[in-house]
Amino acid sequence: MTHSLHIDWTACAGRGLCTELLEQLERDEWGYPLATEGAGSNVPIGRRDLPAARDAVALCPLQALSLQRVSP
């Protein structure tokens, strides 16, 4: 894991675009993103998925996602 995708659920409207771009996310029954593994608002992102995570952050209409570098 090189990065962590933070989900700000208070800013999210549950549109689900991020869940279409990242296999680490799935939707709950209301459309809000959840990590497929583990719980919480910080989703581990590996190097291979970093471009898709950057796209998800850039395309989020409510800026509810942010990408943070994780120190090794």
C-alpha positions as CSV (number, residue, x, y, z in Angstrom):
1,M,0.0,0.0,0.0
2,T,1.4,3.4,-1.0
3,H,-1.7,5.6,-0.5
4,S,-4.9,5.8,1.3
5,L,-8.2,7.0,-0.1
6,H,-10.2,9.0,2.5
7,I,-13.9,9.1,2.1
8,D,-15.7,12.1,3.7
9,W,-19.2,10.6,4.1
10,T,-20.5,14.0,5.3
11,A,-19.7,15.5,1.9
12,C,-20.7,12.4,-0.1
13,A,-24.1,12.2,-1.9
14,G,-23.9,8.5,-2.7
15,R,-23.7,8.9,-6.5
16,G,-21.3,5.9,-6.7
17,L,-18.9,7.0,-9.5
18,C,-15.9,6.1,-7.2
19,T,-17.3,2.6,-6.8
20,E,-17.3,2.2,-10.6
21,L,-13.6,3.2,-10.8
22,L,-12.1,1.3,-7.9
23,E,-12.5,-2.4,-7.1
24,Q,-11.6,-1.6,-3.4
25,L,-15.0,0.1,-3.1
26,E,-18.6,-1.1,-3.1
27,R,-21.9,0.6,-2.5
28,D,-24.0,0.3,0.6
29,E,-27.8,0.1,0.3
30,W,-28.1,3.9,0.0
31,G,-25.3,4.2,-2.6
32,Y,-22.5,5.4,-0.4
33,P,-19.0,3.9,-0.9
34,L,-17.6,1.4,1.5
35,A,-14.3,-0.4,1.5
36,T,-14.6,-4.0,0.2
37,E,-12.1,-5.1,2.8
38,G,-12.0,-3.7,6.3
39,A,-14.0,-0.8,7.7
40,G,-13.6,2.9,8.1
41,S,-13.2,5.8,5.9
42,N,-9.6,5.2,4.8
43,V,-9.2,2.7,2.0
44,P,-5.7,1.3,1.2
45,I,-4.7,1.9,-2.4
46,G,-1.8,0.0,-4.0
47,R,0.5,1.4,-6.7
48,R,-1.4,-0.5,-9.4
49,D,-4.7,1.2,-8.5
50,L,-3.3,4.7,-8.0
51,P,-4.3,6.1,-11.4
52,A,-7.9,5.0,-10.9
53,A,-7.9,6.4,-7.4
54,R,-6.6,9.8,-8.7
55,D,-9.4,9.7,-11.3
56,A,-12.0,9.0,-8.6
57,V,-10.8,12.0,-6.5
58,A,-10.7,14.3,-9.6
59,L,-14.2,13.2,-10.8
60,C,-16.0,13.3,-7.4
61,P,-18.6,16.0,-7.9
62,L,-18.7,16.9,-4.2
63,Q,-15.0,16.6,-3.4
64,A,-15.8,13.9,-0.9
65,L,-12.6,11.9,-1.7
66,S,-8.9,12.7,-1.0
67,L,-5.8,10.7,-1.5
68,Q,-3.1,10.6,1.1
69,R,0.4,9.2,0.9
70,V,1.1,6.5,3.5
71,S,4.7,6.3,4.8
72,P,6.3,2.9,4.5
